[in-house]
């Protein structure tokens, strides 16, 4: 069984209260309906010595679906322009448990509500196999190559905000749409960035490299 991971990331800001951000997020998704409105989520705990707060979504999302929301400590001295200082949402499930069309519906609400700069649906086995190469490339270039500076792998479903589009591809969201329209299943503006859907059909693990190579070639 293929394990999938839905990841959404937000650039934490020193002047942005994580408590207020959390409340705004929940208010913004309230109309989604159960379980995706996260109704009944416990209040955020106090931040600990590890400078991070994480709340589990496991009891809310139903059997076979696990997740969490994580917020980072806010301070100009602590936060850096790197993905390790992101707030993020992670949701894990097996292929077929949630339809890809349902994932897109969720993303269209969660991305603006969480003020994401990137979001993607990943094959977890491929993500793990990419890790060593991402670390090596980051060390060699000094860039956050799969975070705030770049996109290491384009997946079947992706979101990139305007800043990430410019950093990763040297293109605006509008330019990306112009290059990809009619060549992928869907590409459109969302929350000032681009929602790029290569396909909502199940993708064999061996085809993930083909998707990444094809889309990046079209964006060159």
MDTraj code that builds the backbone (N, CA, C; nanometers):
import mdtraj as md
import numpy as np

residues = "UNK UNK UNK UNK UNK UNK UNK UNK UNK UNK UNK UNK UNK UNK UNK UNK UNK UNK UNK UNK UNK UNK UNK UNK UNK UNK UNK UNK UNK UNK UNK UNK UNK UNK UNK UNK UNK UNK UNK UNK UNK UNK UNK UNK UNK UNK UNK UNK UNK UNK UNK UNK UNK UNK UNK UNK UNK UNK UNK UNK UNK UNK UNK UNK UNK UNK UNK UNK UNK UNK UNK UNK UNK UNK UNK UNK UNK UNK UNK UNK UNK UNK UNK UNK UNK UNK UNK UNK UNK UNK UNK UNK UNK UNK UNK UNK UNK UNK UNK UNK UNK UNK UNK UNK UNK UNK UNK UNK UNK UNK UNK UNK UNK UNK UNK UNK UNK UNK UNK UNK UNK UNK UNK UNK UNK UNK UNK UNK UNK UNK UNK UNK UNK UNK UNK UNK UNK UNK UNK UNK UNK UNK UNK UNK UNK UNK UNK UNK UNK UNK UNK UNK UNK UNK UNK UNK UNK UNK UNK UNK UNK UNK UNK UNK UNK UNK UNK UNK UNK UNK UNK UNK UNK UNK UNK UNK UNK UNK UNK UNK UNK UNK UNK UNK UNK UNK UNK UNK UNK UNK UNK UNK UNK UNK UNK UNK UNK UNK UNK UNK UNK UNK UNK UNK UNK UNK UNK UNK UNK UNK UNK UNK UNK UNK UNK UNK UNK UNK UNK UNK".split()
xyz = np.array([
    [0.0846, -0.1198, 0.0000],
    [0.0000, 0.0000, 0.0000],
    [0.0881, 0.1247, 0.0000],
    [0.0568, 0.2206, -0.0888],
    [0.1354, 0.3429, -0.1008],
    [0.0928, 0.4415, 0.0074],
    [0.1897, 0.4917, 0.0837],
    [0.1624, 0.5910, 0.1861],
    [0.1798, 0.7300, 0.1273],
    [0.0770, 0.8127, 0.1404],
    [0.0804, 0.9493, 0.0903],
    [0.0885, 1.0483, 0.2058],
    [0.1483, 1.1625, 0.1759],
    [0.1661, 1.2670, 0.2761],
    [0.1260, 1.4011, 0.2158],
    [0.0292, 1.4654, 0.2786],
    [-0.0116, 1.6000, 0.2386],
    [0.0592, 1.6988, 0.3301],
    [0.1382, 1.7887, 0.2709],
    [0.2172, 1.8835, 0.3490],
    [0.1834, 2.0258, 0.3071],
    [0.1587, 2.1133, 0.4052],
    [0.1335, 2.2540, 0.3811],
    [0.2265, 2.3352, 0.4715],
    [0.2912, 2.4390, 0.4150],
    [0.3922, 2.5129, 0.4900],
    [0.3655, 2.6632, 0.4836],
    [0.3934, 2.7304, 0.5967],
    [0.3752, 2.8751, 0.6121],
    [0.5027, 2.9352, 0.6692],
    [0.5452, 3.0489, 0.6141],
    [0.6624, 3.1185, 0.6679],
    [0.6246, 3.1879, 0.7983],
    [0.6725, 3.1351, 0.9098],
    [0.6428, 3.1968, 1.0391],
    [0.7035, 3.3363, 1.0446],
    [0.6287, 3.4311, 1.1030],
    [0.6730, 3.5701, 1.1108],
    [0.6830, 3.6123, 1.2566],
    [0.7865, 3.6895, 1.2913],
    [0.8055, 3.7270, 1.4320],
    [0.6944, 3.8130, 1.4898],
    [0.6260, 3.8900, 1.4041],
    [0.5200, 3.9792, 1.4524],
    [0.3811, 3.9176, 1.4400],
    [0.3750, 3.7871, 1.4202],
    [0.2491, 3.7153, 1.4007],
    [0.2295, 3.6165, 1.5162],
    [0.1287, 3.6383, 1.5961],
    [0.0993, 3.5487, 1.7084],
    [0.0520, 3.4136, 1.6564],
    [0.1132, 3.3053, 1.7041],
    [0.0679, 3.1731, 1.6591],
    [-0.0710, 3.1417, 1.7123],
    [-0.1057, 3.1951, 1.8304],
    [-0.2413, 3.1731, 1.8833],
    [-0.3453, 3.2374, 1.7924],
    [-0.3193, 3.3624, 1.7517],
    [-0.4139, 3.4313, 1.6641],
    [-0.4184, 3.3659, 1.5258],
    [-0.3022, 3.3234, 1.4771],
    [-0.2987, 3.2559, 1.3467],
    [-0.3816, 3.1277, 1.3519],
    [-0.3680, 3.0522, 1.4581],
    [-0.4412, 2.9261, 1.4736],
    [-0.5920, 2.9512, 1.4741],
    [-0.6343, 3.0535, 1.5459],
    [-0.7772, 3.0865, 1.5517],
    [-0.8287, 3.1273, 1.4139],
    [-0.7522, 3.2112, 1.3436],
    [-0.7933, 3.2549, 1.2092],
    [-0.8040, 3.1354, 1.1143],
    [-0.7092, 3.0432, 1.1247],
    [-0.7104, 2.9244, 1.0403],
    [-0.8380, 2.8440, 1.0618],
    [-0.8706, 2.8164, 1.1879],
    [-0.9894, 2.7362, 1.2180],
    [-1.1168, 2.8087, 1.1760],
    [-1.1218, 2.9388, 1.1950],
    [-1.2398, 3.0152, 1.1518],
    [-1.2561, 3.0097, 1.0005],
    [-1.1442, 3.0111, 0.9284],
    [-1.1485, 3.0148, 0.7818],
    [-1.1915, 2.8828, 0.7206],
    [-1.1717, 2.7702, 0.7928],
    [-1.2087, 2.6395, 0.7381],
    [-1.3372, 2.5853, 0.8010],
    [-1.4063, 2.6688, 0.8780],
    [-1.5235, 2.6221, 0.9533],
    [-1.6335, 2.5676, 0.8636],
    [-1.6434, 2.6182, 0.7405],
    [-1.7511, 2.5747, 0.6515],
    [-1.7185, 2.4476, 0.5730],
    [-1.6004, 2.3913, 0.5923],
    [-1.5614, 2.2728, 0.5155],
    [-1.6426, 2.1490, 0.5516],
    [-1.6904, 2.1424, 0.6726],
    [-1.7619, 2.0233, 0.7167],
    [-1.6676, 1.9215, 0.7780],
    [-1.7255, 1.8282, 0.8520],
    [-1.6488, 1.7248, 0.9208],
    [-1.5868, 1.6279, 0.8201],
    [-1.4616, 1.5846, 0.8407],
    [-1.3731, 1.6172, 0.9524],
    [-1.2780, 1.7336, 0.9242],
    [-1.2845, 1.7903, 0.8004],
    [-1.1795, 1.8819, 0.7576],
    [-1.1893, 2.0204, 0.8193],
    [-1.3013, 2.0518, 0.8863],
    [-1.3064, 2.1777, 0.9606],
    [-1.2386, 2.1674, 1.0972],
    [-1.1930, 2.0467, 1.1309],
    [-1.1187, 2.0214, 1.2555],
    [-1.1966, 2.0645, 1.3790],
    [-1.3276, 2.0535, 1.3704],
    [-1.4112, 2.0898, 1.4849],
    [-1.3771, 2.0013, 1.6048],
    [-1.3606, 2.0631, 1.7199],
    [-1.3262, 1.9905, 1.8412],
    [-1.1775, 1.9834, 1.8693],
    [-1.0973, 2.0485, 1.7854],
    [-0.9521, 2.0490, 1.8097],
    [-0.9220, 2.1195, 1.9410],
    [-0.8374, 2.0585, 2.0200],
    [-0.8017, 2.1141, 2.1501],
    [-0.7265, 2.2464, 2.1339],
    [-0.7371, 2.3373, 2.2325],
    [-0.6605, 2.4621, 2.2275],
    [-0.5108, 2.4337, 2.2257],
    [-0.4344, 2.5288, 2.1736],
    [-0.2901, 2.5109, 2.1696],
    [-0.2322, 2.5066, 2.3103],
    [-0.1375, 2.4154, 2.3348],
    [-0.0686, 2.4136, 2.4652],
    [0.0342, 2.5259, 2.4718],
    [0.0917, 2.5460, 2.5885],
    [0.2012, 2.6424, 2.6012],
    [0.3222, 2.5918, 2.5232],
    [0.3980, 2.6853, 2.4677],
    [0.5180, 2.6464, 2.3942],
    [0.6237, 2.5972, 2.4925],
    [0.6949, 2.4945, 2.4550],
    [0.7926, 2.4340, 2.5447],
    [0.9340, 2.4800, 2.5167],
    [1.0275, 2.4148, 2.5786],
    [1.1683, 2.4524, 2.5649],
    [1.2219, 2.4242, 2.4252],
    [1.1534, 2.3393, 2.3482],
    [1.1973, 2.3097, 2.2116],
    [1.1517, 2.4155, 2.1114],
    [1.0813, 2.5199, 2.1601],
    [1.0410, 2.6345, 2.0787],
    [0.9468, 2.5951, 1.9653],
    [0.8597, 2.4991, 1.9941],
    [0.7646, 2.4528, 1.8940],
    [0.6396, 2.4005, 1.9641],
    [0.5255, 2.4198, 1.8998],
    [0.3986, 2.3643, 1.9469],
    [0.3460, 2.2704, 1.8392],
    [0.3044, 2.1517, 1.8787],
    [0.2473, 2.0582, 1.7830],
    [0.1197, 1.9975, 1.8419],
    [0.0121, 2.0013, 1.7641],
    [-0.1138, 1.9429, 1.8095],
    [-0.1542, 1.8323, 1.7127],
    [-0.1971, 1.7211, 1.7662],
    [-0.2346, 1.6052, 1.6855],
    [-0.3751, 1.6214, 1.6283],
    [-0.3921, 1.5745, 1.5048],
    [-0.5232, 1.5737, 1.4391],
    [-0.5801, 1.4323, 1.4295],
    [-0.5088, 1.3355, 1.4853],
    [-0.5424, 1.1942, 1.4647],
    [-0.6865, 1.1605, 1.5031],
    [-0.7347, 1.2123, 1.6164],
    [-0.8681, 1.1766, 1.6649],
    [-0.9791, 1.2456, 1.5853],
    [-0.9419, 1.3481, 1.5083],
    [-1.0424, 1.4241, 1.4341],
    [-1.0618, 1.3737, 1.2914],
    [-0.9569, 1.3180, 1.2320],
    [-0.9587, 1.2883, 1.0889],
    [-1.0109, 1.1499, 1.0552],
    [-1.0338, 1.0672, 1.1543],
    [-1.0926, 0.9362, 1.1289],
    [-0.9889, 0.8262, 1.1169],
    [-1.0373, 0.7021, 1.1158],
    [-0.9496, 0.5858, 1.1109],
    [-0.8655, 0.5865, 0.9843],
    [-0.7375, 0.5572, 1.0016],
    [-0.6478, 0.5459, 0.8876],
    [-0.5901, 0.6770, 0.8383],
    [-0.6228, 0.7874, 0.9041],
    [-0.5688, 0.9183, 0.8663],
    [-0.5063, 0.9815, 0.9900],
    [-0.3816, 1.0224, 0.9786],
    [-0.3107, 1.0847, 1.0901],
    [-0.2587, 1.2210, 1.0465],
    [-0.2411, 1.3110, 1.1431],
    [-0.1902, 1.4421, 1.1071],
    [-0.1553, 1.5259, 1.2277],
    [-0.0949, 1.6408, 1.2011],
    [-0.0618, 1.7356, 1.3067],
    [-0.0449, 1.8749, 1.2486],
    [-0.0590, 1.9740, 1.3352],
    [-0.0293, 2.1135, 1.3024],
    [0.0830, 2.1575, 1.3948],
    [0.1836, 2.2229, 1.3382],
    [0.3003, 2.2655, 1.4147],
    [0.3232, 2.4153, 1.3946],
    [0.3464, 2.4861, 1.5062],
    [0.3782, 2.6286, 1.5029],
    [0.5140, 2.6514, 1.5679],
    [0.5921, 2.7426, 1.5097],
    [0.7243, 2.7747, 1.5624],
    [0.7196, 2.8989, 1.6507],
    [0.8113, 2.9028, 1.7444],
    [0.8276, 3.0178, 1.8334],
    [0.8556, 3.1439, 1.7522],
    [0.7908, 3.2548, 1.7914],
    [0.8060, 3.3806, 1.7203],
    [0.9099, 3.4704, 1.7881],
    [1.0147, 3.5026, 1.7146],
    [1.1166, 3.5963, 1.7612],
    [1.2062, 3.6330, 1.6448],
    [1.2381, 3.7604, 1.6285],
    [1.3280, 3.8029, 1.5217],
    [1.4657, 3.7385, 1.5366],
    [1.5085, 3.7155, 1.6599],
    [1.6392, 3.6564, 1.6833],
    [1.6405, 3.5064, 1.6541],
    [1.5241, 3.4442, 1.6580],
    [1.5172, 3.2987, 1.6397],
    [1.4850, 3.2592, 1.4959],
    [1.3850, 3.3233, 1.4355],
    [1.3382, 3.2829, 1.3036],
    [1.4373, 3.3208, 1.1944],
    [1.4568, 3.2295, 1.0998],
    [1.5429, 3.2534, 0.9841],
    [1.4657, 3.2212, 0.8568],
    [1.5199, 3.2633, 0.7434],
    [1.4545, 3.2414, 0.6141],
    [1.4877, 3.1010, 0.5634],
    [1.4342, 3.0031, 0.6328],
    [1.4622, 2.8630, 0.6036],
    [1.3414, 2.7798, 0.6464],
    [1.3134, 2.6730, 0.5724],
    [1.1938, 2.5928, 0.5968],
    [1.1911, 2.5278, 0.7343],
    [1.3063, 2.5137, 0.7991],
    [1.3038, 2.4537, 0.9323],
    [1.2345, 2.5443, 1.0333],
    [1.2076, 2.6690, 0.9948],
    [1.1377, 2.7626, 1.0822],
    [0.9938, 2.7861, 1.0364],
    [0.9408, 2.6953, 0.9551],
    [0.8032, 2.7056, 0.9063],
    [0.7034, 2.6534, 1.0089],
    [0.5829, 2.7114, 1.0066],
    [0.4653, 2.6427, 1.0585],
    [0.4241, 2.5422, 0.9508],
    [0.3696, 2.4289, 0.9906],
    [0.3280, 2.3350, 0.8878],
    [0.2154, 2.2428, 0.9344],
    [0.1470, 2.1893, 0.8351],
    [0.0430, 2.0886, 0.8560],
    [0.0862, 1.9630, 0.7805],
    [0.0779, 1.8486, 0.8471],
    [0.1092, 1.7202, 0.7843],
    [-0.0107, 1.6274, 0.8015],
    [-0.0511, 1.5620, 0.6938],
    [-0.1589, 1.4641, 0.6998],
    [-0.1139, 1.3391, 0.6236],
    [-0.1167, 1.2238, 0.6891],
    [-0.0691, 1.0979, 0.6320],
    [-0.1846, 0.9999, 0.6145],
    [-0.1873, 0.9323, 0.5001],
    [-0.2920, 0.8334, 0.4741],
    [-0.2471, 0.7426, 0.3604],
    [-0.3119, 0.6300, 0.3480],
    [-0.2805, 0.5360, 0.2403],
    [-0.3562, 0.5736, 0.1134],
    [-0.2930, 0.5462, -0.0005],
    [-0.3543, 0.5744, -0.1299],
    [-0.4926, 0.5105, -0.1373],
    [-0.5903, 0.5873, -0.1844],
    [-0.7266, 0.5385, -0.1949],
    [-0.8133, 0.5749, -0.0761],
    [-0.7525, 0.6131, 0.0347],
    [-0.8293, 0.6489, 0.1544],
    [-0.9033, 0.7809, 0.1326],
    [-0.8391, 0.8750, 0.0657],
    [-0.8991, 1.0045, 0.0339],
    [-0.8789, 1.0266, -0.1158],
    [-0.9842, 1.0621, -0.1860],
    [-0.9711, 1.0830, -0.3300],
    [-0.8867, 1.2076, -0.3568],
    [-0.8189, 1.2086, -0.4707],
    [-0.7360, 1.3234, -0.5042],
    [-0.8216, 1.4476, -0.5304],
    [-0.9429, 1.4304, -0.5793],
    [-1.0325, 1.5453, -0.5958],
    [-1.0713, 1.6047, -0.4612],
    [-1.0863, 1.5193, -0.3605],
    [-1.1140, 1.5683, -0.2255],
    [-0.9929, 1.6427, -0.1697],
    [-0.8736, 1.5925, -0.1966],
    [-0.7512, 1.6614, -0.1541],
    [-0.7452, 1.8020, -0.2138],
    [-0.7795, 1.8145, -0.3407],
    [-0.7774, 1.9459, -0.4055],
    [-0.8803, 2.0387, -0.3408],
    [-0.9966, 1.9869, -0.3091],
    [-1.0988, 2.0679, -0.2412],
    [-1.0478, 2.1182, -0.1066],
    [-0.9805, 2.0316, -0.0332],
    [-0.9249, 2.0696, 0.0964],
    [-0.8166, 2.1759, 0.0788],
    [-0.7287, 2.1541, -0.0177],
    [-0.6193, 2.2490, -0.0398],
    [-0.6708, 2.3876, -0.0759],
    [-0.7760, 2.3948, -0.1545],
    [-0.8284, 2.5253, -0.1954],
    [-0.8788, 2.6062, -0.0771],
    [-0.9145, 2.5386, 0.0309],
    [-0.9527, 2.6088, 0.1542],
    [-0.8348, 2.6277, 0.2483],
    [-0.7541, 2.5222, 0.2657],
    [-0.6449, 2.5271, 0.3623],
    [-0.5330, 2.6229, 0.3205],
    [-0.5029, 2.6311, 0.1907],
    [-0.3902, 2.7140, 0.1459],
    [-0.4096, 2.8604, 0.1831],
    [-0.5237, 2.9246, 0.1492],
    [-0.5406, 3.0628, 0.1949],
    [-0.5618, 3.0737, 0.3456],
    [-0.6304, 2.9759, 0.4044],
    [-0.6577, 2.9825, 0.5484],
    [-0.5296, 2.9747, 0.6312],
    [-0.4338, 2.8929, 0.5875],
    [-0.3076, 2.8759, 0.6604],
    [-0.1996, 2.9688, 0.6054],
    [-0.2342, 3.0448, 0.5021],
    [-0.1407, 3.1369, 0.4353],
    [-0.0140, 3.0613, 0.3933],
    [-0.0349, 2.9582, 0.3133],
    [0.0761, 2.8722, 0.2706],
    [0.1628, 2.9399, 0.1655],
    [0.2919, 2.9061, 0.1678],
    [0.3777, 2.9441, 0.0564],
    [0.4061, 2.8226, -0.0325],
    [0.3794, 2.7034, 0.0183],
    [0.3903, 2.5833, -0.0628],
    [0.3043, 2.4742, 0.0000],
    [0.2587, 2.3837, -0.0858],
    [0.1826, 2.2677, -0.0401],
    [0.1969, 2.1600, -0.1465],
    [0.1929, 2.0353, -0.1035],
    [0.2063, 1.9266, -0.2009],
    [0.1537, 1.7958, -0.1444],
    [0.1151, 1.7073, -0.2347],
    [0.0807, 1.5697, -0.1986],
    [0.1953, 1.4820, -0.2451],
    [0.2589, 1.4090, -0.1507],
    [0.3823, 1.3358, -0.1801],
    [0.3649, 1.1860, -0.1586],
    [0.4386, 1.1101, -0.2360],
    [0.4580, 0.9675, -0.2103],
    [0.5678, 0.9566, -0.1046],
    [0.5347, 0.9009, 0.0113],
    [0.6272, 0.9061, 0.1240],
    [0.7569, 0.8299, 0.0983],
    [0.7496, 0.7189, 0.0276],
    [0.8716, 0.6430, -0.0020],
    [0.9673, 0.7239, -0.0890],
    [0.9128, 0.7962, -0.1862],
    [0.9967, 0.8795, -0.2727],
    [1.0535, 0.9964, -0.1936],
    [0.9729, 1.0560, -0.1083],
    [1.0201, 1.1672, -0.0257],
    [1.1387, 1.1251, 0.0602],
    [1.1297, 1.0066, 0.1198],
    [1.2409, 0.9574, 0.2029],
    [1.3654, 0.9322, 0.1190],
    [1.3471, 0.8797, -0.0016],
    [1.4641, 0.8502, -0.0863],
    [1.5282, 0.9780, -0.1387],
    [1.4530, 1.0872, -0.1466],
    [1.5073, 1.2150, -0.1934],
    [1.5926, 1.2851, -0.0866],
    [1.5724, 1.2497, 0.0390],
    [1.6251, 1.3311, 0.1484],
    [1.7765, 1.3496, 0.1432],
    [1.8508, 1.2428, 0.1249],
    [1.9970, 1.2525, 0.1239],
    [2.0453, 1.3442, 0.0121],
    [1.9798, 1.3368, -0.1050],
    [2.0191, 1.4216, -0.2172],
    [1.9837, 1.5670, -0.1916],
    [1.8733, 1.5916, -0.1235],
    [1.8353, 1.7288, -0.0886],
    [1.9368, 1.7887, 0.0080],
    [1.9756, 1.7115, 0.1083],
    [2.0744, 1.7594, 0.2052],
    [2.2068, 1.7907, 0.1367],
    [2.2502, 1.7009, 0.0486],
    [2.3768, 1.7226, -0.0214],
    [2.3712, 1.8489, -0.1073],
    [2.2629, 1.8658, -0.1818],
    [2.2512, 1.9840, -0.2682],
    [2.2415, 2.1117, -0.1862],
    [2.1713, 2.1058, -0.0738],
    [2.1615, 2.2235, 0.0127],
    [2.2975, 2.2617, 0.0688],
    [2.3738, 2.1617, 0.1109],
    [2.5077, 2.1881, 0.1642],
    [2.6000, 2.2457, 0.0572],
    [2.5872, 2.1961, -0.0653],
    [2.6752, 2.2406, -0.1741],
    [2.6421, 2.3814, -0.2221],
    [2.5131, 2.4173, -0.2173],
    [2.4701, 2.5468, -0.2719],
    [2.4465, 2.6529, -0.1657],
    [2.4272, 2.6101, -0.0408],
    [2.3930, 2.7048, 0.0650],
    [2.2492, 2.7540, 0.0556],
    [2.1681, 2.6869, -0.0273],
    [2.0292, 2.7273, -0.0449],
    [1.9344, 2.6239, 0.0162],
    [1.8153, 2.6713, 0.0492],
    [1.7095, 2.5851, 0.1018],
    [1.6374, 2.5235, -0.0186],
    [1.7022, 2.4219, -0.0787],
    [1.6642, 2.3790, -0.2135],
    [1.5282, 2.3101, -0.2200],
    [1.4755, 2.2638, -0.1089],
    [1.3414, 2.2057, -0.1101],
    [1.2547, 2.2701, -0.0033],
    [1.2789, 2.3982, 0.0188],
    [1.2036, 2.4722, 0.1188],
    [1.1629, 2.6072, 0.0640],
    [1.2277, 2.7119, 0.1151],
    [1.1891, 2.8470, 0.0751],
    [1.2591, 2.8957, -0.0515],
    [1.3651, 2.8272, -0.0929],
    [1.4399, 2.8719, -0.2115],
    [1.4115, 2.7912, -0.3363],
    [1.3622, 2.6710, -0.3218],
    [1.3509, 2.5864, -0.4396],
    [1.2489, 2.4755, -0.4252],
    [1.2277, 2.4048, -0.5361],
    [1.1368, 2.2897, -0.5416],
    [1.2178, 2.1729, -0.5958],
    [1.2507, 2.0793, -0.5080],
    [1.3335, 1.9666, -0.5517],
    [1.2550, 1.8730, -0.6414],
    [1.1282, 1.8485, -0.6071],
    [1.0472, 1.7552, -0.6864],
    [0.9060, 1.8118, -0.7044],
    [0.8619, 1.8173, -0.8281],
    [0.7240, 1.8537, -0.8576],
    [0.6399, 1.7259, -0.8543],
    [0.5357, 1.7266, -0.7734],
    [0.4493, 1.6113, -0.7533],
    [0.3200, 1.6271, -0.8337],
    [0.2328, 1.5271, -0.8327],
    [0.1084, 1.5393, -0.9086],
    [0.0215, 1.6576, -0.8669],
    [0.0251, 1.6953, -0.7379],
    [-0.0524, 1.8099, -0.6883],
    [0.0427, 1.9007, -0.6106],
    [0.0469, 2.0300, -0.6470],
    [0.1432, 2.1237, -0.5885],
    [0.0832, 2.2631, -0.5788],
    [0.1314, 2.3394, -0.4794],
    [0.1018, 2.4829, -0.4713],
    [0.2309, 2.5567, -0.4380],
    [0.2563, 2.6669, -0.5106],
    [0.3718, 2.7529, -0.4839],
    [0.3242, 2.8977, -0.4829],
    [0.3596, 2.9740, -0.3784],
    [0.3197, 3.1148, -0.3782],
    [0.4097, 3.1951, -0.4718],
    [0.3797, 3.3236, -0.4866],
    [0.4518, 3.4070, -0.5832],
    [0.6014, 3.4115, -0.5528],
    [0.6374, 3.4278, -0.4264],
    [0.7788, 3.4367, -0.3893],
    [0.8526, 3.3085, -0.4230],
    [0.7926, 3.1939, -0.3935],
    [0.8585, 3.0670, -0.4238],
    [0.8677, 3.0447, -0.5744],
    [0.7647, 3.0841, -0.6496],
    [0.7724, 3.0734, -0.7959],
    [0.8934, 3.1496, -0.8492],
    [0.9141, 3.2695, -0.7972],
    [1.0259, 3.3519, -0.8436],
    [1.1597, 3.2938, -0.8006],
    [1.1689, 3.2471, -0.6769],
    [1.2956, 3.1914, -0.6267],
    [1.3303, 3.0591, -0.6948],
    [1.2316, 2.9742, -0.7104],
    [1.2585, 2.8384, -0.7605],
    [1.2703, 2.8326, -0.9121],
    [1.1872, 2.9100, -0.9821],
    [1.1799, 2.8962, -1.1284],
    [1.2145, 3.0246, -1.2042],
    [1.2276, 3.1362, -1.1313],
    [1.2507, 3.2632, -1.1984],
    [1.1318, 3.3071, -1.2815],
    [1.0123, 3.2614, -1.2431],
    [0.8902, 3.2910, -1.3168],
    [0.7815, 3.3359, -1.2200],
    [0.6924, 3.4226, -1.2675],
    [0.5757, 3.4597, -1.1894],
    [0.4705, 3.3496, -1.2000],
    [0.3718, 3.3474, -1.1109],
    [0.2634, 3.2491, -1.1267],
    [0.1949, 3.2594, -1.2620],
    [0.1770, 3.3814, -1.3105],
    [0.1122, 3.4005, -1.4402],
    [0.1959, 3.3401, -1.5537],
    [0.3272, 3.3545, -1.5461],
    [0.4144, 3.2959, -1.6478],
    [0.4124, 3.1437, -1.6421],
    [0.4059, 3.0888, -1.5213],
    [0.3972, 2.9431, -1.5066],
    [0.2675, 2.8919, -1.5689],
    [0.1577, 2.9610, -1.5431],
    [0.0297, 2.9209, -1.6014],
    [0.0373, 2.9254, -1.7534],
    [0.0967, 3.0298, -1.8073],
    [0.1087, 3.0438, -1.9529],
    [0.1862, 2.9271, -2.0139],
    [0.2908, 2.8813, -1.9454],
    [0.3741, 2.7732, -1.9998],
    [0.3110, 2.6349, -1.9835],
    [0.2262, 2.6195, -1.8804],
    [0.1741, 2.4855, -1.8503],
    [0.0299, 2.4632, -1.8915],
    [-0.0430, 2.5694, -1.9191],
    [-0.1847, 2.5554, -1.9517],
    [-0.2020, 2.4665, -2.0743],
    [-0.2890, 2.3665, -2.0605],
    [-0.3135, 2.2721, -2.1683],
    [-0.2159, 2.1564, -2.1725],
    [-0.1118, 2.1611, -2.0880],
    [-0.0111, 2.0556, -2.0871],
    [-0.0132, 1.9749, -1.9571],
    [-0.0886, 2.0223, -1.8599],
    [-0.1141, 1.9490, -1.7366],
    [-0.2653, 1.9496, -1.7156],
    [-0.3123, 1.8713, -1.6195],
    [-0.4575, 1.8627, -1.6007],
    [-0.5186, 1.9979, -1.5648],
    [-0.4512, 2.0719, -1.4763],
    [-0.5042, 2.2019, -1.4344],
    [-0.3913, 2.2868, -1.3781],
    [-0.3931, 2.4160, -1.4081],
    [-0.2990, 2.5100, -1.3487],
    [-0.3710, 2.6440, -1.3374],
    [-0.3742, 2.7009, -1.2146],
    [-0.4568, 2.8194, -1.1920],
    [-0.4004, 2.9014, -1.0765],
    [-0.4418, 3.0279, -1.0721],
    [-0.4034, 3.1152, -0.9629],
    [-0.4807, 3.0788, -0.8371],
    [-0.4117, 3.0827, -0.7231],
    [-0.4744, 3.0621, -0.5928],
    [-0.3926, 3.1360, -0.4888],
    [-0.4562, 3.2203, -0.4118],
    [-0.3912, 3.2908, -0.3001],
    [-0.2623, 3.3608, -0.3464],
    [-0.2671, 3.4195, -0.4639],
    [-0.1520, 3.4915, -0.5169],
    [-0.0429, 3.4045, -0.5758],
    [-0.0624, 3.2726, -0.5728],
    [0.0363, 3.1793, -0.6262],
    [-0.0275, 3.0896, -0.7304],
    [0.0330, 2.9734, -0.7518],
    [-0.0155, 2.8840, -0.8562],
    [-0.0461, 2.7458, -0.7983],
    [-0.1660, 2.6964, -0.8292],
    [-0.2054, 2.5594, -0.7964],
    [-0.1829, 2.4768, -0.9215],
    [-0.0870, 2.3837, -0.9144],
    [-0.0433, 2.3048, -1.0293],
    [-0.0853, 2.1600, -1.0071],
    [-0.1797, 2.1149, -1.0876],
    [-0.2284, 1.9776, -1.0764],
    [-0.1896, 1.9041, -1.2040],
    [-0.0894, 1.8203, -1.1931],
    [-0.0474, 1.7429, -1.3099],
    [-0.1530, 1.6384, -1.3455],
    [-0.2040, 1.5695, -1.2418],
    [-0.3045, 1.4662, -1.2661],
    [-0.3755, 1.4306, -1.1368],
    [-0.5062, 1.4010, -1.1463],
    [-0.5804, 1.3496, -1.0311],
    [-0.5989, 1.1982, -1.0410],
    [-0.5327, 1.1377, -1.1379],
    [-0.5343, 0.9919, -1.1484],
    [-0.4203, 0.9338, -1.0653],
    [-0.4364, 0.8144, -1.0103],
    [-0.3264, 0.7525, -0.9344],
    [-0.2008, 0.7430, -1.0210],
    [-0.0875, 0.7719, -0.9604],
    [0.0401, 0.7737, -1.0328],
    [0.1285, 0.6612, -0.9811],
    [0.1773, 0.5772, -1.0707],
    [0.2705, 0.4721, -1.0316],
    [0.3992, 0.5348, -0.9783],
    [0.4599, 0.4703, -0.8792],
    [0.5789, 0.5268, -0.8150],
    [0.6890, 0.5572, -0.9174],
    [0.7046, 0.4718, -1.0162],
    [0.8101, 0.4929, -1.1141],
    [0.7878, 0.6120, -1.2053],
    [0.6653, 0.6665, -1.2068],
    [0.6346, 0.7790, -1.2950],
    [0.6563, 0.9146, -1.2298],
    [0.6875, 0.9176, -1.0996],
    [0.7063, 1.0459, -1.0321],
    [0.8236, 1.1225, -1.0920],
    [0.9315, 1.0527, -1.1269],
    [1.0453, 1.1197, -1.1898],
    [1.0051, 1.1791, -1.3240],
    [0.9203, 1.1099, -1.3974],
    [0.8769, 1.1594, -1.5283],
    [0.7974, 1.2889, -1.5146],
    [0.7110, 1.2959, -1.4131],
    [0.6325, 1.4176, -1.3901],
    [0.7252, 1.5341, -1.3601],
    [0.8175, 1.5145, -1.2685],
    [0.9107, 1.6201, -1.2303],
    [0.9908, 1.6692, -1.3507],
    [1.0449, 1.5772, -1.4277],
    [1.1279, 1.6141, -1.5428],
    [1.0465, 1.6856, -1.6494],
    [0.9257, 1.6373, -1.6763],
    [0.8435, 1.6973, -1.7813],
    [0.8033, 1.8405, -1.7460],
    [0.7556, 1.8605, -1.6231],
    [0.7098, 1.9942, -1.5845],
    [0.8274, 2.0923, -1.5780],
    [0.9387, 2.0489, -1.5229],
    [1.0545, 2.1406, -1.5153],
    [1.1063, 2.1742, -1.6541],
    [1.0982, 2.0793, -1.7455],
    [1.1401, 2.1091, -1.8844],
    [1.0493, 2.2168, -1.9445],
    [0.9210, 2.2078, -1.9195],
    [0.8255, 2.3062, -1.9728],
    [0.8458, 2.4440, -1.9106],
    [0.9017, 2.4478, -1.7902],
    [0.9209, 2.5748, -1.7207],
    [1.0546, 2.6403, -1.7526],
    [1.1419, 2.5701, -1.8238],
    [1.2735, 2.6274, -1.8565],
    [1.2609, 2.7394, -1.9597],
])
top = md.Topology()
chain = top.add_chain()
for i, resn in enumerate(residues, 1):
    res = top.add_residue(resn, chain, resSeq=i)
    for name in ("N", "CA", "C"):
        top.add_atom(name, md.element.get_by_symbol(name[0]), res)
traj = md.Trajectory(xyz[None], top)
